[in-house]
Amino acid sequence: MQQALIQNAAIKKLIESYKTIWSLNHVSALAFWDMNTYMPLEGAKGRGEALGKIALLTQQAFLDKSFIDLLSAAKSQHSLNEYEQAVIRLLQRSLKFYQALPPDFIEEFVRVTSEAHFSWKAAKEQSNFSLFEPHLQKIVELTRKKASYLGYKEHPYDALLDEYEEELTTKEVEQYFSELKEPLIALLKKIRSSRNYKEEHALENLDYNVENMKRLTNQLLATLHYNMDHLRVDVAPHPFSTTIGVGDTRITTRYEGKDFARSYSSTIHEYGHALYDLQTHEDLYYTPISGGSSLIIHESQSRFWENFIGKSLEFIHALYPELVQMQPELKNYTPEQIHHYFNIVKPSLIRTEADEVTYHLHVLIRFEIEKALIDNKVEVKDLPALWNKKYKEYLGITPPNDSEGILQDVHWSQGSIGYFPTYSLGTALSAIWKSHLEKELGPISALVSSKAGLKQIQDWLKEHIHQYGSTHTFGDLLRKKSSEPFSSKYLLDYLTDKYTTIYSL
Ligand code: MG
């Protein structure tokens, strides 16, 4: 029999005590999922109150003297293995967070963001920024306060980045984008001047039957996955995934009735997130290191499935009969033409629907705006104008309204400032995993047409990434595989190769 991953008695005791916090996280995750899927609009206030109180209980549980004593006892242990050390590292990280933030601040932050979520929704629906503005103003004030409570070495934005990605700094993100920006803009320029460039693909305007598309979602998940008993799919306007507990991971997707690539990509993207949590080693269940806490690693998994598998010609070939069943008009299109539709590159307004090339420019715009907000260099009321100016500058387009501009993403309404860079860095990491996987298993394109090949990919990801949950920071996990430092090089090489072929550059 294999030895259990967690052996040390002091660590086991600590994890037993942590179960109270685990349970609070469990019900919060369920309440959050419900809030973003089925809760009636008027439930916002009550849910905000409840989640605020649960956040306080979580803080109390962390600050409880007996819990802190158990953590100190665990810390003084010698020769802990990597999992046991990671349990301490992550609990200390949370403890530091809860020690830094006053209880009334935590409660206010949760209450304000729960309510802001619904004002954002209304503002987006009516394309009226002024409905959201006072809420965002409050969120920005609270976020600046949060940065000063948490502390930072160089830039207040460092404190915010670190909340989503352990140890990530503003400087590193600036460095990353400074290497990516110019080559990306140059590639985009080349694509736009190619003979194959199209402003629009006919399939973007093709209506689909939502019930048929739901069937396709289920077929897609059945093709990709091995056990649907621990995974469910629901509908949300802004798709997300969440793990509620052991054997209960949930994803969401959307059905607009048009341009089916949006729904398809959302499903497979969120599936990539879900698989990461689902393939954690079972000895880590109920511990703080179960599932992924690094957003960069998480996004490297969702983007991996979305881009390298979902948008590959070979996978589209394999799925072609189901695609035609979903939308009979697709029989007039070859898999190659559908592949082109999935991979069309053009400047567009919505980040989540952006192609693989322009995607990073959307994230860069957010990063620059967030930094300016935290630095007090821009006021909330001036954000729509600043947003539109940057879209014109980087992408050459101007949003016709705020709904498709500044109001498009849910994150700020949830108080998530400092989150966006992980989307781009995670995508760059996915390209690094791809190169390692292909060195060992051969090209992904040769694996995606069969269940056995897909299983090989899942197993590789499990072995090198998923099984560890949050045991390693993203830098440490990468160092297990290679001594090369993280960079955008693999992403740029992959994008250049792929689009040189598609657009005959
Ligand atoms: Mg994602």
Residues whose N, C-alpha, C, O or C-beta is under 5 A from the ligand:
A	BS01	MG	S302
